[in-house]
């Protein structure tokens, strides 16, 4: 929990070239620090009926109802049992506050222009519009997400209803 406090303190003073990094499986992902509101330990939530499997429910965050999605399921990864490392990253997504469940939060990294590369070019059948680029830090590759594009407009509307 001490690490979460340190990262939350860094978030409150962040700039645009900094990214909060987290893991999903063996991969490292990054989100612009300015999109991250806070990081909280995993907690229970209220399940909502008739929603896609990646929408886990809603939680009460200081009086506000916040929808929660599991990024593993959204990205088509196998479901994983939540453990002591599982956290919920509270993000501002397209003007909404959304909780995203990730395997573990890693760090806040600053990437220079030299450490960032454009999204690799895949065939036209593979959707990569939600990847803003790739970051290189030490020996790690970080998939940089454009969090506003991870969910479609229809999925965002569904969360508004939830």
N, C-alpha and C positions, 0 to 999 in steps of 0.2 A: 504493500500500500504506500510505502514511502516513495517509491518510484513514481506512482501516479501523482502524488503531491508535487514532486519536482517537475514532472511534465506539465501538469496543470498550471504551475507557476510560469513556466516558459511560454505556454500558449498565450497567457494573458499579455505577454510583451512581444509577441511574434511579429515577424515581417514576411513579405511575400516569397522570399527564396528559401524559406524554412518549411520543412515537411514533418508531420507526425508520421512515424513509420509503425507498421504493425504487421503481424504475420497471419497468413491463412495457409494452413498446411506448411509446405516447405518454402513458400514464396514470401517475399517481403514487398509490402505495398506502402505507398506514401500518399498523403493527402495534404494539400496546402494548409499550413497552420492557421491561416485566417478563417478557414471553414470550420475549424474545430472549436466548439464551445467549451467542452470539458470531457474528461474521461472518468467514468465511474466503474467501480467494481460490478461484476455481474450480479444482478438481482432478479427476483421473479417479476413477472409481468402478467397482465390480464390478457387471456387469449381472446381473439376475435373470430367468430365463425365466418365461414365462406370467403376466406382470403387465400391468396396463393401461399404455398408452403414456406416461402422465404419471409413472409410477414409473420413474425412470431407473436405479436400482440401490441399492447400499449403499456406504458408505465407512467406513474405519477412522479413528475420531477418538479418538486417545490410548487405543487398546485397546478402545473400544466400537464396536460395529457400528451405524451410523446409516443408516436408509433415507433416500433422497434423491428428492424429487419436483420436477418442473418446473412451477412455477405457471402459466407461459404455457399449457402443454398442459392443465392442470387447468381453466383458465378458458376453454378452447376457442379460444385464440389460435393463430395460425400459429407453427410451430416456427421458431426463429432460431438461427443458428450461434453457438456460444459464442465470446466474444471476451475481450479483456483487461479489460473492465469487468464481465463476468459474475462474480457472487459466489454463495456458498452461505450463506444465513442459517440458522443453527442455532437452532431454536425448540423450546419446550416446548409440545406440543400434546396436550391431554387426558391429561396425565401421561406422555407419551412424548417422546423427543427425536427430532426429524425435521429433516433438511436440506431447504431449499427453494431451488431455483435461481431467481434473478431476474436481470433484465438489468443492473441497476446499483443500488448502494445510494446514496441521496441524502444524507440528513442525519438528525439527531435533532432533532425539533421539539417544542416545548411548545405545546399548544393550550389556550386558556382556554375556559370554558363558552360564551362568545359566539362563539368561532371554530368550535364544533362544532354540527352540525345532525343531525336524525334522518335515517335512510335514506329516500330518496324513495319514494313509493308507486307501485309499478308494478302491472300487471295480475296477477291471481292465478296466471298461468302462468309467471311469471318468478321464479326462486328468488333471493331477496336476504337470506335469514336469516343468511348469513355476513358481511354488511356491517353493522357496528355503527353506522355513521353517516358523515357527510361532514365533513371539516375544511377550513377556509379559512385559508390562511396567505399573506400578501401577495396576489398575484394567482393563486395556485394552488389548485385543488381537490384534496383528498387523500381517496381512498376508504379509510375506516378498516375494517380487517378484524377480525372475530371469528375468530381463527385456529383456535379449537377447533371451529368449525362449517364450515370450508372442506371438510374431508374427512368423509364419512359414516361411521357406525359400521362398516359393512362394509369400507370402504376402510381404516380404521384397523386392523381385524383383519387385513386382507390384509398391511399393513405389518408387523404383529407376526410373521406367519408368515415374511415375507421376511427 
